[in-house]
Amino acid sequence: MNAIVENPPMAHVEVAPEELVRSFAEADKHTTHLDQYSVEDWICLGFFWLMASFVFLQFFTRYVLNDSFAWTEELAVYCLIPVVFIGSAMCVRRSRHIQVNLLYRYLPRPAGRALSTAMDVVATVFFSYAAWLVARFALAVDNEPMTTIQWNKSHVYWLAFAGFALMALRSIQVALENWRRGYSMLERPEAFDPVD
């Protein structure tokens, strides 16, 4: 026998207008510090807005003008490449890539420190090798045109190379900071929590 179970009604939460105004007033007191951003952040932001512009132009020409520009879709996809790879350099700099630090809680401090240092070396080697591979690929597709416009496709892959090269440089920088500090985010993630 199947029973029908009804979901309980959603509770409606009332927020007083004064409380809402107070939350906006508190948000205005927070200051923005642009010094936490680096060159890759601004490059990534520029490519993101360029990609968004191409997507909007594609949408506008397809649904408003009923005559889409085919090149906008290709260029939007090619803008995604530097957003991903140069944005990944941003994550390396801030140690924000996915990482598993559960093991470090149970390891003795010297073993955790040695493993963390080894992970820094492995990351640098990986990013350097990936940069080399992407550079070889960019050289292999040199002078090959894009599908819809006659632009050199290798320029896009040189941007991916720049992202991997920047990741390698940032991973060296992070490894040196971890070495000087005596611990990394893997060993003490709570030390890297933002301070309000």
RODO-2510 file (C-alpha; in nm, 4 decimals, decimal comma):
residues 196
     n   res          X          Y          Z
     1     m     0,0000     0,0000     0,0000
     2     n     0,1524     0,3307    -0,1074
     3     a     0,1005     0,6281     0,1155
     4     i     0,1060     0,9794    -0,0177
     5     v     0,3262     1,2025     0,1917
     6     e     0,2813     1,5728     0,1487
     7     n     0,5708     1,8054     0,2052
     8     p     0,5166     2,0471     0,4914
     9     p     0,4520     2,4024     0,3764
    10     m     0,7574     2,6227     0,3476
    11     a     0,7959     2,8572     0,6392
    12     h     0,7690     3,2198     0,5357
    13     v     1,0341     3,4345     0,6973
    14     e     0,9527     3,7990     0,7502
    15     v     1,2411     4,0427     0,7501
    16     a     1,1788     4,3810     0,9029
    17     p     1,2655     4,6699     0,6692
    18     e     1,4923     4,8212     0,9361
    19     e     1,6911     4,4983     0,9532
    20     l     1,7298     4,4927     0,5758
    21     v     1,8491     4,8548     0,5728
    22     r     2,0941     4,7764     0,8543
    23     s     2,2419     4,4855     0,6554
    24     f     2,3076     4,7151     0,3597
    25     a     2,4600     4,9767     0,5889
    26     e     2,6937     4,7144     0,7353
    27     a     2,7935     4,6041     0,3867
    28     d     2,8882     4,9625     0,3004
    29     k     3,1384     4,9665     0,5869
    30     h     3,3458     4,6864     0,4319
    31     t     3,6432     4,8152     0,2394
    32     t     3,7728     4,6597    -0,0769
    33     h     4,1455     4,6055    -0,0994
    34     l     4,2700     4,5846    -0,4561
    35     d     4,6199     4,4900    -0,3394
    36     q     4,5094     4,1274    -0,3029
    37     y     4,4705     4,1057    -0,6809
    38     s     4,7548     4,0437    -0,9223
    39     v     4,8127     4,0711    -1,2962
    40     e     4,6489     3,7367    -1,3746
    41     d     4,3312     3,8438    -1,1953
    42     w     4,2885     4,1474    -1,4201
    43     i     4,3774     3,9579    -1,7386
    44     c     4,1270     3,6875    -1,6474
    45     l     3,8609     3,9501    -1,5749
    46     g     3,9246     4,1135    -1,9126
    47     f     3,8882     3,7853    -2,1008
    48     f     3,5771     3,7023    -1,8985
    49     w     3,4057     4,0262    -2,0028
    50     l     3,5196     3,9797    -2,3608
    51     m     3,3659     3,6312    -2,3559
    52     a     3,0460     3,7673    -2,1997
    53     s     3,0283     4,0320    -2,4731
    54     f     3,0602     3,7680    -2,7448
    55     v     2,7894     3,5559    -2,5809
    56     f     2,5586     3,8567    -2,5532
    57     l     2,6257     3,9492    -2,9174
    58     q     2,5521     3,5896    -3,0195
    59     f     2,2257     3,5956    -2,8235
    60     f     2,1271     3,9364    -2,9646
    61     t     2,1992     3,8485    -3,3273
    62     r     2,0333     3,5077    -3,3004
    63     y     1,7139     3,5941    -3,1133
    64     v     1,6628     3,9633    -3,1849
    65     l     1,7992     4,0043    -3,5375
    66     n     1,7240     3,6423    -3,6352
    67     d     2,0572     3,6312    -3,8186
    68     s     2,3356     3,5081    -3,5903
    69     f     2,7043     3,5780    -3,6340
    70     a     2,8745     3,2380    -3,6333
    71     w     3,2123     3,3826    -3,5327
    72     t     3,0814     3,5033    -3,1949
    73     e     3,0334     3,1491    -3,0680
    74     e     3,3829     3,0414    -3,1702
    75     l     3,5457     3,3472    -3,0159
    76     a     3,3469     3,3013    -2,6943
    77     v     3,4766     2,9446    -2,6689
    78     y     3,8315     3,0621    -2,7363
    79     c     3,7948     3,3300    -2,4661
    80     l     3,7054     3,0568    -2,2199
    81     i     4,0529     2,9024    -2,2604
    82     p     4,2455     3,1956    -2,1063
    83     v     3,9729     3,2429    -1,8446
    84     v     4,0278     2,8845    -1,7288
    85     f     4,4057     2,8616    -1,7500
    86     i     4,4988     3,2123    -1,6410
    87     g     4,2290     3,1854    -1,3737
    88     s     4,3962     2,8650    -1,2583
    89     a     4,7159     3,0627    -1,1983
    90     m     4,5077     3,2803    -0,9686
    91     c     4,4017     2,9689    -0,7765
    92     v     4,7605     2,8470    -0,7513
    93     r     4,8712     3,1828    -0,6097
    94     r     4,5982     3,1718    -0,3446
    95     s     4,6269     2,7920    -0,2842
    96     r     4,2617     2,7468    -0,3770
    97     h     4,2746     2,4381    -0,5962
    98     i     4,0974     2,1290    -0,4688
    99     q     4,3148     1,9581    -0,2116
   100     v     4,2709     1,6856     0,0458
   101     n     4,4230     1,7758     0,3807
   102     l     4,2628     1,5085     0,6004
   103     l     4,5790     1,2958     0,5940
   104     y     4,7874     1,5808     0,7351
   105     r     4,5829     1,5831     1,0586
   106     y     4,7017     1,2338     1,1442
   107     l     5,0607     1,2524     1,0264
   108     p     5,3391     1,3565     1,2620
   109     r     5,4459     1,7156     1,1975
   110     p     5,7802     1,6310     1,0274
   111     a     5,6147     1,3756     0,7981
   112     g     5,3371     1,6232     0,7112
   113     r     5,5946     1,8928     0,6383
   114     a     5,7945     1,6572     0,4126
   115     l     5,4820     1,5433     0,2262
   116     s     5,3621     1,9015     0,1830
   117     t     5,6993     2,0050     0,0413
   118     a     5,6910     1,7060    -0,1944
   119     m     5,3436     1,8144    -0,3120
   120     d     5,4795     2,1642    -0,3832
   121     v     5,7570     2,0114    -0,5960
   122     v     5,5163     1,7789    -0,7782
   123     a     5,2810     2,0693    -0,8553
   124     t     5,5654     2,2814    -0,9952
   125     v     5,6937     1,9938    -1,2086
   126     f     5,3430     1,9194    -1,3375
   127     f     5,2694     2,2813    -1,4319
   128     s     5,6089     2,3181    -1,5994
   129     y     5,5637     1,9978    -1,7996
   130     a     5,2100     2,0983    -1,9012
   131     a     5,3416     2,4390    -2,0160
   132     w     5,6025     2,2623    -2,2282
   133     l     5,3393     2,0328    -2,3825
   134     v     5,1051     2,3213    -2,4621
   135     a     5,3934     2,5170    -2,6188
   136     r     5,4698     2,2186    -2,8431
   137     f     5,1035     2,1989    -2,9412
   138     a     5,0871     2,5743    -3,0133
   139     l     5,3895     2,5391    -3,2395
   140     a     5,2269     2,2410    -3,4134
   141     v     4,9107     2,4351    -3,5020
   142     d     5,0971     2,7522    -3,6004
   143     n     4,9364     2,9333    -3,8963
   144     e     4,6262     2,7141    -3,8749
   145     p     4,3207     2,9405    -3,9108
   146     m     4,0157     2,9366    -3,6894
   147     t     3,6993     2,7851    -3,8338
   148     t     3,4897     3,0963    -3,8909
   149     i     3,7503     3,3724    -3,9215
   150     q     4,0989     3,3878    -4,0623
   151     w     4,2834     3,4383    -3,7327
   152     n     4,5731     3,2232    -3,6238
   153     k     4,4497     2,9519    -3,3863
   154     s     4,7888     2,9143    -3,2175
   155     h     4,7456     3,2486    -3,0379
   156     v     4,4739     3,0910    -2,8256
   157     y     4,7035     2,8062    -2,7268
   158     w     4,9832     3,0497    -2,6462
   159     l     4,7428     3,2006    -2,3935
   160     a     4,6955     2,8527    -2,2427
   161     f     5,0751     2,8214    -2,2345
   162     a     5,0943     3,1562    -2,0536
   163     g     4,8462     3,0241    -1,7989
   164     f     5,0490     2,7074    -1,7328
   165     a     5,3765     2,9011    -1,7220
   166     l     5,2225     3,1430    -1,4741
   167     m     5,0926     2,8477    -1,2712
   168     a     5,4464     2,7067    -1,2592
   169     l     5,5890     3,0412    -1,1469
   170     r     5,3166     3,0897    -0,8876
   171     s     5,3673     2,7357    -0,7562
   172     i     5,7380     2,8122    -0,7052
   173     q     5,6376     3,1306    -0,5237
   174     v     5,3899     2,9411    -0,3024
   175     a     5,6464     2,6675    -0,2302
   176     l     5,9023     2,9265    -0,1194
   177     e     5,6448     3,0996     0,1021
   178     n     5,5482     2,7644     0,2546
   179     w     5,9130     2,6835     0,3158
   180     r     5,9778     3,0201     0,4865
   181     r     5,6567     3,0018     0,6887
   182     g     5,7185     2,6432     0,7986
   183     y     5,3748     2,5130     0,7004
   184     s     5,1356     2,5128     0,4080
   185     m     4,7602     2,5249     0,3634
   186     l     4,7593     2,1448     0,3567
   187     e     4,9047     2,1291     0,7060
   188     r     4,7163     2,4186     0,8662
   189     p     4,4133     2,5217     0,6597
   190     e     4,2720     2,7253     0,9480
   191     a     4,5686     2,9644     0,9308
   192     f     4,4585     3,0683     0,5795
   193     d     4,0990     3,1553     0,6656
   194     p     4,0164     3,5150     0,5783
   195     v     4,0059     3,7505     0,8730
   196     d     3,6926     3,9667     0,8988
***
